[in-house]
Amino acid sequence: MYIKSIDANGIGNAIGLQKGDELISINRAPVRDEIDYLFNIFEPFIHLRVKRNGGVLGFDFEKDESEDLRVVFEEIQYRRCGSKCPFCFIDQNPEGLRKTLYFHDEDFRLSFLHGSYFTLNNISRKDLQRIVTQCLSPLYISVHVLDREVRNFLFGVKRNDKLLEKMRFLVENNIELHTQIILCPGINDKDILHDTIHGLEKFYPGVRSIAIIPLGLTKHREGLTQFQPVTKEYAKKLIQEIHQVQTKYVQRYGERFVYLSDEWYLKAGRRLPSLMHYDDLFQLENGVGLTRQFLEDINNQKSVFKRPLSSPKRLHILTGTLAYPILVEHLVPIFKQAENLTVTVTGVVNEFYGPSIDVSGLLSGRDFIRAINEDNKECDLFLLPPNCLNFDGLTIDDESLDSIMQKTGRRLMQYKGDFEEVRRAVENVECRMSKCEGRITNYECRMPNKDIINRRERKEGAKNTETIFNDD
């Protein structure tokens, strides 16, 4: 845990920490990563041990419980996935992208901190005990299938990974799990899918939700296993099938337990369910209910564009081909309420990954540049989707808002959920676009303090994990 930067107004700077210091322990508890830091820093009396220039320094100080050091740590080494899933999206990336897009992460810490999915395949006994001790809940698990033979094929392994035993240990020790199934037509669907759902249901409510996500196939699959794509008819049949399952679970548990990602409804041309259909929005970041929430959000803001603009303006909205009909139906009428505003929507074809990848979050900078350059009309502002940039403000091919503006000579901004911001931008020719801030890897450790304080109550009596592993 090396310190990368220090806030000049923070405690870390006040007590004399320096860039390059390695944080060893807090109150004698070793600090291996961000979780250990968060778990121990919210105490009133702190004793730090820090490595500097080959020596070890001690720092003792008193602070408010809610305060942290206000330092940024360098990226730690996350664990690499040991599975060889033939449908893995990372293996479908073209050459020449940034290195992080080729990294197969498999780390429970990322799952807890950022909601990333991992498989439990490589987790050790010590990891399980740590999860329980620090109450790292909820976690997000990629299950895909429970049938042993199909599981070995989809994960590219030949051993028994004892998934159910590990899940049972976690849920029996009050760790909440949310799971996902990447559905591959003809492989883990139909009876095999229902067996997987039923097997996970046995852990309910410890396993609180299942998300079913359609397989994604890019055009960069040379030498990879061939899969059947998800078609419109397939999506229609699956929706009907899963709705019947959901009805059973609503009667049994009062919630649906199994949820389809928005892509299924959009691919099928079906109207999205109401927001209540998604219960507590357990898997919003996985695209389950995200579109419906977006529609609710824009509906709540529709009065913003009832006021006329001061002069005629033209707004061009760019999105993926999957979301295009939704925006035309729901968003354009709201924007067109405003006098002096002309609105155009373009569903941008993904030439970077191939047209079968139709979600807006995987559009590349060069796809946006092409679409902008093809617009030969005078336009005051291009509006980009909310999920097309990463935490560093970059597209999948490392273009930023600034670089796209420089290459096209056009003004653009990213929609971030605020119609008032869009209105100001389209009104103001000189508007500067706000940039995405923050990183996953350069964290500032701002997890809700109450959650961290509650997790300091160590879990005792965790059941033995000996039967789960032959070794660590």
Secondary structure, 3 states (H helix, E strand, C coil): CEEEEECCCCHHHHHCCCCCCEEEEECCEECCCHHHHHHHHCCCEEEEEEEECCEEEEEEEECCCCCCCCEEECCCCCCECCCCCCCCCHHHCCCCCCHHHHCCECCHHHHHHHCCCECCCCCCHHHHHHHHHCCCCCEEEECCCCCHHHHHHHHCCCCCCCHHHHHHHHHHCCCCEEEEEEECCCCCCHHHHHHHHHHHHCCCCCEEEEEEEECCCCCCCCCCCCCCCCCHHHHHHHHHHHHHHHHHHHHHHCCCCEEECHHHHHHHCCCCCCHHHHCCCCCHHHCCCHHHHHHHHHHHCHHHHHCCCCCCEEEEEEEECCCHHHHHHHHHHHHCCCCCEEEEEEEECCCCCCCCCCCHHHCCHHHHHHHHHHCCCCCCEEEECCCCCCCCCCCCCCCCHHHHHHHHCCCEEECCCCHHHHHHHHHCCCCCCCCCCCCCCCCCCCCCHHHHHHHCCCCCCCCCCHHHCCCC
